[in-house]
């Protein structure tokens, strides 16, 4: 049984952007100044195609919002990877970086694909001119919407680090995911022509 305090402490999701069948929601987190984010959208294609795009980390700068560089650091096993990314920030802010431990797996019995990513803050050396992102936790649940499309539910908890006021970060928090998922839709559509 979930305690009543836990239920009451969580705020409801509030829709912030809806365009091109991509819905972006946010909600206040009790334990953070930065809003939690949720995106819900459809993708053309199948699990294998989506997985190939997500595992091609070197291509992230071509479609993931503000990603300057990204590279795989380790591949501990099938569907498991640790990658590094540097994120461009607008002047006068410093660029951010993070290392992410990511796991991708398919549950064949439920016809679902799952992706779980979380930042690893202290395991790798810091770079002097960059601000390390202290928290980045993303969860994807992907199910078959039809034989040729996927339904995606994505959630993100984050803290960009440094001295960014929470209200500024929260104001721009829907732009990045919307643009990234718009580009992902185009990449998936390109595979299905």
Legacy VTK file of the C-alpha trace (Angstrom):
# vtk DataFile Version 3.0
C-alpha trace
ASCII
DATASET POLYDATA
POINTS 193 float
0.000 0.000 0.000
1.347 3.464 -0.957
1.327 5.962 1.911
-1.149 8.822 1.479
1.661 11.359 2.027
3.502 9.999 -1.029
0.426 10.331 -3.221
-0.273 13.868 -1.996
3.381 14.943 -2.366
3.384 14.280 -6.118
1.902 16.988 -8.260
-0.076 16.289 -11.403
1.442 16.406 -14.859
0.749 19.685 -16.670
0.889 19.771 -20.460
3.382 22.400 -21.674
3.623 21.723 -25.407
1.630 19.725 -27.925
2.723 19.793 -31.534
3.203 17.203 -34.307
1.670 14.526 -32.039
4.383 15.065 -29.426
3.019 15.965 -26.000
5.429 17.389 -23.401
4.355 17.540 -19.750
6.093 18.791 -16.604
5.443 18.499 -12.910
7.053 19.897 -9.804
9.328 17.492 -7.944
9.235 17.574 -4.180
12.934 16.746 -3.884
14.269 19.103 -6.598
14.033 22.707 -7.803
13.887 21.394 -11.379
10.681 20.091 -12.901
10.309 16.466 -13.945
9.467 16.035 -17.601
7.341 13.523 -19.515
6.957 13.129 -23.281
4.378 10.961 -25.061
4.547 10.383 -28.813
4.356 7.866 -31.657
7.225 6.759 -33.888
7.099 4.984 -37.235
9.068 1.740 -37.322
9.991 -1.062 -34.963
12.116 -1.859 -31.904
15.176 -2.879 -33.950
15.225 0.396 -35.878
14.818 2.515 -32.750
17.487 0.562 -30.924
19.970 1.026 -33.789
19.486 4.813 -33.654
19.782 4.992 -29.858
22.913 2.830 -29.769
24.616 5.001 -32.423
25.847 7.486 -29.814
28.331 9.202 -32.157
25.334 10.509 -34.159
23.619 12.182 -31.175
24.984 15.649 -32.120
22.945 15.348 -35.342
19.591 14.993 -33.577
19.754 15.320 -29.761
19.165 18.955 -28.796
22.330 20.954 -27.946
24.590 17.883 -27.951
28.044 19.087 -29.014
29.895 15.762 -28.753
29.040 12.230 -27.663
30.968 8.998 -27.631
30.710 5.506 -26.150
33.164 4.933 -23.309
32.308 1.302 -22.434
30.014 -1.467 -23.666
29.761 -3.881 -20.717
27.288 -6.152 -22.535
24.560 -6.331 -25.170
22.257 -3.341 -24.748
24.471 -1.844 -22.024
26.685 1.166 -22.558
28.315 4.053 -20.790
28.642 7.132 -22.933
29.984 10.655 -22.559
28.258 13.798 -23.868
28.986 17.505 -23.859
25.973 19.822 -24.059
26.217 23.335 -25.504
24.782 26.041 -23.271
23.911 29.585 -24.394
26.267 32.396 -23.429
27.107 33.339 -20.699
26.574 29.848 -19.279
29.261 27.166 -19.386
28.739 23.996 -21.388
27.664 20.936 -19.405
28.880 17.353 -19.605
27.791 14.000 -18.253
28.453 10.290 -18.378
25.379 8.110 -18.743
24.965 4.446 -17.918
22.272 3.194 -20.284
20.513 -0.169 -20.540
18.226 -1.168 -23.420
16.158 -4.346 -23.316
13.105 -5.855 -24.960
10.475 -7.797 -23.045
9.209 -10.080 -25.811
6.351 -11.488 -23.728
4.886 -7.992 -23.195
5.975 -6.644 -26.596
7.723 -3.726 -24.882
11.143 -2.147 -25.079
12.656 -0.377 -22.081
15.508 2.075 -21.830
16.921 3.220 -18.522
19.661 5.866 -18.275
21.249 7.599 -15.343
24.211 9.912 -14.989
27.392 8.815 -13.277
28.760 11.987 -11.701
31.939 11.053 -9.888
33.280 7.945 -11.609
35.077 9.864 -14.384
37.380 12.910 -14.219
35.912 16.387 -14.371
36.953 18.855 -17.089
37.936 22.338 -15.895
35.929 24.353 -18.408
32.702 22.289 -18.136
29.993 21.944 -15.484
29.203 18.318 -14.648
25.476 17.508 -14.696
24.855 16.022 -11.229
21.541 14.330 -12.057
20.135 12.956 -15.284
17.712 10.046 -15.042
15.627 9.012 -18.049
13.185 6.142 -18.478
11.633 5.063 -21.779
8.758 2.602 -22.157
8.058 1.734 -25.783
5.187 -0.462 -26.900
3.875 -1.469 -30.302
1.124 0.932 -31.330
0.544 -1.015 -34.566
2.563 -3.364 -36.753
4.476 -0.386 -38.207
4.574 2.086 -35.308
5.643 2.484 -31.700
4.125 4.317 -28.731
6.744 6.033 -26.529
6.462 7.284 -22.966
9.578 9.055 -21.737
10.294 10.600 -18.322
13.256 12.698 -17.241
14.503 13.906 -13.877
17.416 16.288 -14.090
19.584 18.937 -12.517
21.798 20.884 -14.953
24.292 21.832 -12.241
26.050 25.136 -11.754
24.279 28.387 -11.024
21.336 28.218 -13.406
18.215 29.540 -11.673
15.555 26.825 -11.590
12.938 29.100 -13.170
15.184 29.659 -16.203
15.948 25.942 -16.640
12.289 24.998 -16.174
11.180 27.626 -18.701
13.349 26.037 -21.428
12.962 22.399 -20.357
10.303 21.569 -22.971
12.224 22.920 -25.980
15.060 20.373 -25.923
12.943 17.230 -25.654
10.459 18.457 -28.244
13.202 19.205 -30.783
15.046 15.946 -30.054
11.932 13.799 -30.445
10.930 15.665 -33.633
14.330 14.790 -35.091
14.023 11.194 -33.873
10.682 10.899 -35.684
12.348 12.105 -38.897
15.200 9.605 -38.513
12.743 6.751 -37.948
10.615 7.862 -40.900
13.743 7.892 -43.080
14.348 4.233 -42.237
10.803 3.337 -43.307
10.636 4.897 -46.770
LINES 1 194
193 0 1 2 3 4 5 6 7 8 9 10 11 12 13 14 15 16 17 18 19 20 21 22 23 24 25 26 27 28 29 30 31 32 33 34 35 36 37 38 39 40 41 42 43 44 45 46 47 48 49 50 51 52 53 54 55 56 57 58 59 60 61 62 63 64 65 66 67 68 69 70 71 72 73 74 75 76 77 78 79 80 81 82 83 84 85 86 87 88 89 90 91 92 93 94 95 96 97 98 99 100 101 102 103 104 105 106 107 108 109 110 111 112 113 114 115 116 117 118 119 120 121 122 123 124 125 126 127 128 129 130 131 132 133 134 135 136 137 138 139 140 141 142 143 144 145 146 147 148 149 150 151 152 153 154 155 156 157 158 159 160 161 162 163 164 165 166 167 168 169 170 171 172 173 174 175 176 177 178 179 180 181 182 183 184 185 186 187 188 189 190 191 192
